[in-house]
């Protein structure tokens, strides 16, 4: 099969590799489409993220949907021909975290495209069947692939104990921030404010139905929200950018007793925050790592709503164009949001 292999930073090429052999509890999936994630771009550019380092050639990509073409002998929940989405982190199922329902924290997780595990920028992938989810007839493959980043937004809703009556701020309008808007709408939130410094992304957030967008590089976020909410402040703030200033901003505009969910990772491991204000305000501050138990809820929720999360897809490329696609994601961040890859060139724009 064809696969896009990262040999080393800034060196990626499409090669012929062996189609993976499935184990008894796995299914073989023919990939229809795969998104480019910020982590893929980071591995492509720098060769590492934190403690994970590309030490040998690796196939990237983990946001995918496709068709089941073979099932293992012990698989009973799926059949050949089903259209499916894939949750890319396969956990052990035996540790304390898995047992208590927080399997996203499993220390033995095998996550696609996280060194040394190969990902899905390929024609076929093998996945354990309990992490594969059938798509409803009316749901596109593209939406199926976007369920992975959308799940981050869903998990943020759960971590923040979000209610329909909440006033919400979302800082950062990359793919995760924009999909978090959609997740908030799915949870019934009507009053959503969003920030970014890129006009293109602010305009897209408007189309997604936020109450107002704010560019904090051009005006005071605190003063604008003071005006927009008559001084009431945010019930919940979700920070997706990783920008140190944005982290400090949410501590300023969230009302006392409010909730803060930190999603984005700053470039530096430590940033300064006003601990006195945090304690005095009795904030509930939550970290977020990937997602847990979101796929069935996301599929059901998106099936029941007239909501198009595919609006964030700005570009489509064939797998043969992977270098051009990743370079666009790396360099043209002002005009690209989510880039989708198709192993079968004939499926482009289908």
N, C-alpha and C positions, 0 to 999 in steps of 0.2 A: 504494500500500500504506500501511498504518498504521505509524508509527514514533514512538518516544518521543524527542523532541528536547530536549536541554538548551540553552536559550537563553542562560543565564547562571547563576551560582551561585544555588541555591534556586529556580530557575525552569525547570520541565520541563513539557512538554505533549505530548500525542499529536497528531500532524499527518498529513496525507496528503502523501506524497512519492513520487517516481518509483521504480518497481521497478528495481533495478540491471540494466544490460545486461552480459551475460557476455562475456569475451574468449575466444579460441580455447582457452586452457589452463585455463579456469575452469568451475565448475559453479554452477548456481543452486539454492539450498537454501531450502525452505519451513521456517521455524523452528517447531519444536515447543515447545521450552522453553529458557529462558536464565536462568542464575543471576545474582544481584546480588553483585558482588565488592566488597571493601573499597575498591579503587581507584575503582570507580564512585561509591561514596558520597563519597569524598574529592573527586572532581571536582565532584560535585553540590554539596557543601558549600563548597568553597574555590575551585573553578575552576582548580586547578593541582596538579601533583605534581612537585616538583623543577623541572627545566627545561621540562617539558611544561605548557603553559597553554592553556586554552580561550579562544581569541580570536574564535571565530565559532561559531554553533550546531553541535552535534555529537550524533550518536546514540551512546549508551554501550552497554556490554554486550559480553562476549567469551566467556562460558562457555555453549556452546550445542550443541544436537543437533537434527536435523530430517530432512527427506526431500528427496532430489534430484529436482528437477522439470525440469531442462534441463541439457544438457552442451555444452561448447564443441566445435568441430570437431576439435580435436587431442587431446581427452581419450579415453584408451583404458583407463584403470584403473577407471572408475566408470560406472554406468548409471543411467538414470532409474528412480526407484522405490526405490532403496537407502536404507535408514536409516543415518544417518551422524553421527559426531561431528566437530568442527572444531578443529584446532589453530590458534589465532588469530594467531600471529606468522609472517607469510610473509617468508622471508629471500631474499637475492639468489642464493645458490647458487654464487657465483663468488669471493668474498673468501677470504682465508686462513683465517678462522674457520670459514666454511662448509666449506671444503676439508678442514680437519683434524677435522671432526665436531663442532665446538662452535658450531653455527649460532645458538645462543641469544645469542651475543655479536656477531652480525653488525651492523655499524654502519648498514646500510641496511635493517634489518627494517621491515616495515610491519605494525604490531600493531593489531588491532581496538580501537577505543575509546580510543586514545592520540592526542591531538590532533596533526594535524588529521584523522586517519583515523576514519571512521564505524565503529560497532560493530553489534551484533546485536539491540538492542532494537527489533525490526522484524519484519514478516511474512516478508521474504525477504532473503537475503544472497548475494553472489557471492564465491566463494573459489577460489584456485588449487587444482587437483585433487590435487596431491601433499601438501597439508595437510588432506586430508579422508579420514576413516577409516571404513569400514563397521562397523556394529555387529552382533554376533552376534544370532541370533533371540531368544535368551533374555535379552538385555540391554535394559533399559528406556532410553527417551530421557533420563530424569532421571540415570541413571548415566552415560550418554553426555555429558551436559552437565557433570557433576562430574569427568569425566576431566581437565579443565583444572586445577582446583585440586589434584586428586589427584596430578597430574603433578609438582607442586612437592614433595610428599612423596616421590614416587618418585625425583626428582632428588636430594633430600636423602639418601636411602639410598645412592645411587651416589657422591655427593660424600664421604660419611662412610665409604665402604667397609664397609658394615654387614654383619655376619655373624649367623647365627641364635643364636650363643652370646653375643652382646653383651648387657651390661646397658646400658639406654638411658634417658636422661632427655629428655623433651619439655617445654619451657617455653612456656606460652601455649596456650590451648585454644579459639581461634577456629576458623573453618573449616579453615585450613591446619594448625593443630596437631592437630585431631581427625582429619583425613585423613592426616596423617603417622603417627598411631597405626595407622591401617588399612594404610598402606604398609609400616610396620615389621612388622606381622603377616604381610603378604604375603611379606616377606623371611624369615619364619620366626623373628623375634625373639619370645621369650616373656616376658622380664623387662623390662617397660616401666614407668617412673614418669612421672607427669605433674603439672604445676603450673598453677594459675590462681587467681584471687581471686573468681571468680563461681561460686556454688554450683551453678547449673543446668548449667554447662559441666563442672564436676567430676563431677557425677552422670552426665552423658552419657559421659564418659571411662571411668567405671566399667563402664557397659554395653558399651563397646567392648572390655573385657577387660584393662585395665591392671592391673599388680600392686598399685599404690597411687596415690592422688592426694594432693597436698599443697597447702595454701593458705599461701604464704610470708608472707602478711600476718598469719597467726595463729600460726605456729610456725617454728622455724628449719629451713630446708631442709637445711642441711648436717648438723645433728644428727639429723634424721629419716632421711635417707639413710644416715648412719653406722650407725644402728640396723638399718635394713632390709637393708643389704648387708654387715653385719658388718665395716664399715670398708673394704670393697674399692673403693668409688667407682664412677663411671660409666665404661664403656668409650667410650661416645659420647654426646654431648649435642647436642640440636638445639634451637636457640633461635628460636621463631617469633613472639614477641610484640613485639620491638623495644623492650621496657622496659629502660632502662639497668641497673636492679638485676638483672634476669634475666641480662643479659650477664655481669655480675660474678659472679652465682651459679654459672654454668656453669664459670667458671674456678676456682671453689672446690671443686666436687663432682666434677669429672672427674678420674679417676686420672692419674698421671704416664704420659706416653706415649699418652694417649687422644686422641680426635678430637672436634672441635667444629665444628658447621655453623651458621653465622649466616644465618638466613632473614629475620627481622623487621627492619624499618627503624626505628631510633629517630627521634623527632621532631627531635632535635638531631643535627647532622652529626658531632659529636665527643662522646665519653664517656670517662671515666677508667677505665683498667684497670691491673692490676698487671703490668707488662711483665716484671719480674724473676721473678715466679711463672710467667708464661707460658713464658719462656725456660728456666727451671730445670726445668719439668715436661715440656719438649720436646713440647708439644702440636702436633698437626696441626690448624690452624685454616683452615676453608674458607668463603669467601663463596658465596652462591648467587644466581643470576639466572635467574628463570623455570625452564626445564627444557629438556632436549634429548634427542631420540630416546626418548621415554617412551610415546607413545601406543600403538604396537603391543604393547609389553610389558605396559602397564596393561590393555589390552583382553584380552589372553590370560590374564594373571594373575587378573583378576576373573572371567573366564569359567570358570576351572578351580577357583575357590574358592567356598565358601558364605559369602560376605562381602557385607554390605549396606551400602555407603557412603551410601545414601540416608537413613540414620538422622540425618544432620546437617541434612536439609531440615526446617525447622520451620514454614514458611509458604508459601502459594501464592497468587498474584494473577494477574489478567488484565493484559494490556498497558494496557488502559484505566485500570487502578488504579495505574499506575506511581508517581505522586506519593505515594500512601499507602504503597506498598511501600518506596520509598526512605526515606521518613521513619521507618518502622518500623526499617529497618536502621540508620538514623543515630542514633535516639534510644533504642530499646529493645534495647540490646546485651546486657542481662542475660537476656533471654528469647528472643532470636532468634539463630539461627546462620546458616543458609543459606536465603535466600528465592528461590523459583523463580517466573519470570514466563512466562506463556503468551499469545502473540499471539491464539490462538483460545480465546475464553472457554469454549467447550464442552469443552475438554480439561482444565479444572481438575478435580483429584481423580480423573482417569481412570486 
